[in-house]
Amino acid sequence: MASTLRRTWAEIDLDALARNYKALKKHIGDDVKFMGIVKADAYGHGSVQVSRCLQDAGADYLAVSSIDEAMELRTNGITMPILILGHTPRDQVEKLIENDITQAVTCEAKAINFSNEALKIGKTLKVHIKVDTGMSRLGYLCDGDFFDGGIEHIVEDCQMPGLDPEGVFTHFSMSDEEGEEALAYTRHQFQLFKDVIAAVEEKWGKKFRLRHCANTGATARFPETHLDMVRPGLLLYGYGDFAKELGLEPVMSLKTAVQTIKHYPAGTKVSYGGTYTTDKKTRMGVLPYGYADGFLRSLSNKATVMTSEGKARQCGRICMDMSMIDLTDKKSVGVGSEVEIFGKLNPVEELAEAAGTIPYELVCAVSKRVPRVYLRGGEVIERELLLRLQP
């Protein structure tokens, strides 16, 4: 491994990703399609490499947040269908069509804009209609008193020239939560989604080719919601309780190496603000890993990392580029020794719990200055650093 990668790096196990995909395909069955969520640089794992792996494995669709994310995939040889979940400006419709990219339609105004732009060039834009069943974010509002009006707008928009409404989808807000309230809410969302589809298809006189609503929680827990396609997010990458239940593996291992060893007497204050004071003679290791790399400052004095001799406690406030760990009882861990921040040995879920957040935030927080190292069969097949090194 090149010396520049011995600062802090993320190892991406593509074999684990492929195994996770196969396990999820077995879980959902052959008749259900699979959409891989690769937005936000595939949750920090590298969207191009993850998409290549999924394309080779036989996945059916990919989902991203923006046209820039979609074009990154297209310009790097990804040919499979791509759905943009978020906003695309109307002046980019021609680019969507030219690159065979599917666009989510979330309201009538967007449908009108997309239709008009497609008509200008005499072509058709493939779209998926989004229904707001209770996430209260994006989509046609169809609950309660809004049902009839929502159905009318969706039918009208499905009939607009220049649009090919291939699919319809919604998003669950509580499918990964425990308790009767969450269960009831998810069931309500699913029933409403089915009611909307039935009403739209009856009035429209056509059927959607793809119906999808199952995110990570629903993919794992509610097989009745799988419909035509599932779109698991973090589950694919092997994190969370559902991943453990399904035997999935974490794909990313975030690692660093001890930069310096210092010895301090009892009573020494460590790092900014003096929030940690040594209570004994302490052998302290300095890691070249800080909040600019993705080590949340909120984890100061709460996190533990994994060394070759077991877990070591992080001490003092996490700095922009560095953090400190107590190595007093880890005599064989010295300068240059490898440390796992999270991964197969030190679960990201434990770090997330300490930070009072979710694993999504921690994997997405791994910054662009952290090189990604891609592995197959335990061997490095590609390295990627997202810094601008060329003029």
C-alpha positions in Angstrom: 0.0 0.0 0.0 1.4 3.4 -1.0 2.7 5.6 1.8 0.1 8.3 1.1 -2.6 5.7 2.1 -1.0 5.0 5.4 -2.4 8.2 6.9 -6.1 7.3 7.0 -7.9 5.1 4.4 -11.2 3.2 3.8 -11.0 -0.3 2.6 -14.0 -1.3 0.5 -14.6 -5.1 0.3 -16.3 -5.6 -3.1 -16.6 -9.4 -2.4 -18.6 -8.6 0.7 -20.8 -6.2 -1.3 -21.4 -8.9 -3.9 -22.3 -11.5 -1.2 -24.7 -9.0 0.4 -26.4 -8.5 -2.9 -26.8 -12.2 -3.5 -28.1 -12.7 0.1 -30.7 -9.9 -0.4 -31.7 -11.3 -3.8 -32.3 -14.7 -2.1 -34.3 -12.9 0.6 -36.6 -11.1 -1.8 -36.9 -13.8 -4.4 -36.3 -14.0 -8.2 -39.6 -12.3 -9.1 -38.7 -9.0 -7.3 -36.2 -6.6 -9.0 -33.4 -4.9 -7.1 -32.6 -1.2 -7.0 -29.2 -0.4 -5.5 -29.1 3.0 -3.7 -25.8 4.6 -4.7 -26.6 8.3 -3.9 -24.1 10.3 -1.7 -21.2 8.4 -3.4 -22.8 5.1 -2.4 -23.0 6.2 1.2 -19.3 7.0 1.1 -18.3 3.7 -0.4 -17.6 5.0 -4.0 -20.6 5.1 -6.4 -18.7 4.1 -9.5 -17.1 1.0 -8.1 -20.2 -0.1 -6.2 -22.4 0.4 -9.3 -19.9 -1.6 -11.4 -20.1 -4.4 -8.8 -24.0 -4.3 -8.8 -24.1 -4.2 -12.6 -21.9 -7.2 -12.9 -23.9 -9.0 -10.2 -27.1 -8.5 -12.1 -29.0 -5.7 -10.2 -31.8 -4.1 -12.1 -31.7 -0.4 -11.3 -29.7 2.2 -9.5 -30.9 5.3 -7.6 -29.0 8.6 -7.1 -30.0 12.0 -5.8 -29.0 14.3 -8.6 -28.2 14.5 -12.3 -24.5 15.1 -11.4 -24.4 11.8 -9.6 -26.2 10.1 -12.5 -23.8 11.5 -15.0 -20.8 10.4 -13.0 -22.0 6.9 -13.4 -22.8 7.2 -17.1 -19.4 8.7 -17.9 -17.7 5.8 -16.1 -19.4 3.1 -18.1 -22.5 2.3 -16.0 -25.2 1.4 -18.5 -28.0 0.0 -16.3 -31.1 2.0 -15.6 -30.7 5.0 -13.2 -33.4 6.8 -11.2 -32.9 10.3 -9.9 -34.8 10.6 -6.7 -34.2 14.4 -6.2 -34.7 17.6 -8.1 -33.5 18.1 -11.7 -33.8 21.6 -13.3 -36.0 21.7 -16.4 -33.0 22.8 -18.6 -31.4 19.4 -18.0 -34.2 17.3 -19.4 -32.5 16.8 -22.7 -29.4 15.5 -21.0 -31.6 13.1 -19.0 -33.2 11.7 -22.2 -29.9 11.6 -24.1 -28.3 9.5 -21.3 -31.4 7.3 -20.6 -31.8 8.5 -17.1 -35.2 8.2 -15.3 -36.5 11.1 -13.3 -38.8 11.2 -10.3 -41.8 13.4 -10.7 -43.1 14.7 -7.3 -45.7 17.3 -8.2 -47.8 18.7 -11.1 -45.5 21.7 -11.7 -42.5 19.4 -12.3 -44.5 17.2 -14.6 -45.5 20.2 -16.7 -41.9 21.4 -16.9 -40.6 18.0 -17.8 -43.3 17.5 -20.4 -42.7 20.9 -22.0 -39.0 20.4 -22.3 -39.4 16.9 -23.7 -41.8 18.2 -26.3 -39.3 20.9 -27.4 -36.9 18.2 -28.6 -39.6 15.7 -29.7 -38.5 13.0 -27.3 -39.8 11.1 -24.3 -38.6 11.3 -20.7 -39.0 8.1 -18.6 -40.4 9.1 -15.1 -41.4 7.5 -11.8 -44.3 9.1 -10.0 -43.7 9.7 -6.3 -46.6 9.5 -3.9 -46.4 11.1 -0.4 -48.1 8.6 1.9 -46.8 10.0 5.1 -43.2 11.0 4.8 -44.3 14.6 4.4 -41.4 15.5 2.2 -41.8 15.0 -1.6 -44.6 13.5 -3.7 -48.2 13.9 -4.6 -50.3 14.3 -1.4 -53.0 11.7 -1.4 -54.0 11.0 2.2 -57.4 11.8 3.7 -59.2 14.7 2.1 -56.4 15.0 -0.5 -57.0 11.5 -2.0 -59.4 12.4 -4.9 -57.4 15.5 -5.9 -54.1 13.6 -5.7 -55.5 10.8 -7.9 -56.7 13.3 -10.5 -53.4 15.1 -10.7 -51.4 11.9 -11.0 -53.7 10.6 -13.8 -53.4 14.0 -15.6 -49.7 14.0 -15.3 -49.3 10.4 -16.5 -51.1 11.4 -19.7 -48.9 14.4 -20.4 -47.1 14.2 -23.8 -43.4 13.6 -23.6 -43.5 11.6 -20.4 -43.3 7.8 -20.0 -44.6 7.0 -16.5 -42.7 3.7 -16.1 -43.0 3.5 -12.3 -44.7 4.7 -9.1 -43.1 4.8 -5.7 -43.3 6.0 -2.1 -41.0 6.2 0.9 -41.7 4.7 4.4 -40.7 6.9 7.3 -41.0 4.4 10.1 -40.4 0.9 8.6 -37.1 0.5 10.5 -38.6 1.6 13.9 -39.9 -0.8 16.6 -43.2 -0.6 18.4 -46.9 -0.8 17.5 -47.1 2.9 16.5 -44.4 2.5 13.9 -45.9 -0.8 12.6 -49.3 0.8 12.3 -47.9 3.8 10.5 -46.0 1.6 8.0 -49.1 -0.4 7.3 -51.1 2.7 6.8 -48.6 4.1 4.3 -48.5 0.8 2.4 -52.3 0.5 2.3 -52.6 4.1 1.1 -49.9 3.4 -1.6 -51.8 0.4 -2.9 -55.1 2.3 -2.9 -53.5 5.2 -4.9 -52.1 2.8 -7.4 -55.4 1.0 -7.8 -57.3 4.2 -8.2 -54.8 5.8 -10.7 -54.6 2.6 -12.8 -58.4 2.3 -13.0 -58.9 5.9 -14.1 -55.8 6.0 -16.3 -56.6 2.7 -18.0 -53.0 1.6 -17.8 -50.7 -0.1 -15.3 -47.3 1.0 -14.0 -44.5 -1.3 -15.0 -42.7 -0.8 -11.7 -44.1 -0.3 -8.2 -41.6 0.2 -5.4 -41.7 1.3 -1.8 -39.5 -1.1 0.2 -36.5 0.7 1.7 -34.1 -0.9 4.2 -36.5 -1.6 7.0 -39.3 -2.8 4.7 -37.0 -5.0 2.6 -35.9 -6.7 5.8 -39.1 -6.9 7.7 -42.2 -6.6 5.4 -42.1 -8.9 2.5 -45.6 -7.9 1.5 -44.2 -4.5 0.5 -41.6 -5.8 -1.9 -44.0 -5.5 -4.9 -42.1 -5.2 -8.2 -38.8 -3.9 -6.8 -37.0 -3.2 -3.5 -34.5 -0.4 -2.9 -32.5 -1.1 0.3 -30.0 1.5 1.3 -27.7 0.9 4.2 -28.8 -2.7 4.3 -26.9 -3.4 1.1 -23.7 -2.2 2.7 -24.0 -4.5 5.7 -24.8 -2.2 8.6 -27.5 -2.1 11.2 -29.5 -4.7 13.1 -31.4 -5.9 10.0 -28.1 -6.6 8.3 -27.0 -8.8 11.2 -30.3 -10.7 11.1 -29.8 -11.4 7.4 -26.2 -12.4 7.8 -24.8 -9.4 5.8 -21.3 -8.1 6.1 -20.0 -4.6 6.6 -18.4 -3.5 3.3 -16.3 -0.6 4.6 -13.4 -0.8 7.1 -12.1 2.7 8.0 -8.5 2.5 9.1 -5.6 4.7 10.2 -2.2 4.3 11.7 -0.6 5.6 14.9 1.4 8.7 14.1 3.1 9.5 17.4 3.4 8.0 20.9 3.7 10.4 23.9 4.0 9.7 27.6 2.2 11.9 30.1 2.1 12.0 33.9 -1.1 11.9 35.8 -2.9 15.2 35.8 -2.1 16.2 32.2 -4.9 17.9 30.2 -5.3 16.6 26.7 -6.4 18.5 23.6 -8.6 21.6 23.2 -10.5 22.8 26.3 -8.8 20.3 28.6 -11.9 18.1 28.6 -9.8 15.1 29.4 -7.2 14.8 32.2 -5.0 11.7 32.6 -5.6 9.9 35.9 -2.3 8.0 35.7 0.9 7.8 33.8 -0.4 7.5 30.3 1.0 6.2 27.0 -0.9 8.3 24.5 -1.1 7.6 20.7 -1.9 10.3 18.2 -3.9 9.3 15.2 -3.9 11.3 11.9 -7.7 11.2 11.9 -9.9 14.1 12.9 -13.3 15.7 12.2 -12.1 16.9 8.7 -11.8 13.2 7.9 -15.2 12.4 9.3 -14.5 11.7 13.0 -17.4 13.6 14.5 -16.4 16.0 17.2 -19.4 14.9 19.2 -17.6 11.6 19.7 -14.9 13.2 21.8 -14.2 11.2 24.9 -16.8 8.7 23.9 -15.4 6.7 21.0 -13.3 3.6 21.0 -11.1 2.2 18.2 -9.7 -1.3 17.6 -6.0 -2.1 17.9 -4.2 -5.4 17.5 -4.5 -5.7 21.3 -8.2 -4.7 21.6 -10.2 -1.6 22.0 -8.5 1.7 22.9 -10.4 4.7 24.2 -10.3 8.1 22.4 -9.2 10.9 24.8 -9.8 14.6 24.7 -11.5 16.7 22.0 -11.2 15.4 18.5 -9.2 17.9 16.4 -9.6 18.8 12.8 -6.7 16.5 11.7 -5.9 14.4 14.7 -7.3 12.5 17.7 -5.7 10.8 20.7 -6.1 7.3 22.1 -5.0 5.7 25.4 -2.4 3.0 24.6 -1.1 2.6 28.2 -2.0 -1.2 28.3 -1.3 -1.8 24.6 2.5 -2.2 24.7 2.8 -3.7 21.2 0.9 -0.9 19.5 3.4 1.6 18.4 4.1 4.2 15.7 2.9 2.8 12.4 0.5 0.3 13.9 -2.8 -0.1 12.1 -6.0 1.0 13.9 -9.6 0.3 12.8 -11.9 3.2 13.4 -14.9 1.1 12.3 -15.4 -2.0 10.2 -15.5 -5.8 10.6 -13.8 -5.7 14.0 -15.2 -2.5 15.5 -18.9 -2.2 14.4 -20.0 1.2 13.1 -23.2 0.7 15.0 -21.4 1.1 18.3 -19.7 4.3 17.2 -23.1 5.7 16.0 -24.7 4.9 19.3 -22.0 6.7 21.1 -22.5 9.7 18.9 -26.2 9.6 19.3 -26.7 9.2 15.5 -27.2 6.5 12.9 -24.6 4.5 10.9 -25.7 6.4 7.7 -24.2 9.6 9.0 -20.8 8.1 9.9 -20.2 6.3 6.6 -21.4 9.3 4.6 -19.2 11.6 6.7 -16.0 9.9 5.6 -14.5 12.8 3.7 -13.1 13.0 0.2 -9.5 13.4 1.5 -9.7 9.8 2.8 -8.6 7.5 0.0 -10.8 4.5 -0.8 -9.0 1.2 -1.4 -11.0 -1.4 -3.3 -10.4 -5.1 -2.5 -11.3 -8.3 -4.3 -10.1 -11.6 -3.0 -8.2 -9.7 -0.3 -6.1 -7.9 -3.0 -6.1 -4.2 -3.9 -7.6 -3.8 -7.3 -8.1 0.0 -7.4 -7.3 3.1 -5.3 -9.3 6.3 -5.4 -8.5 9.7 -3.9 -11.1 12.4 -4.6 -8.9 15.4 -4.2 -8.1 17.7 -7.1 -4.5 16.8 -7.8 -4.4 17.9 -11.5 -4.3 21.6 -12.6 
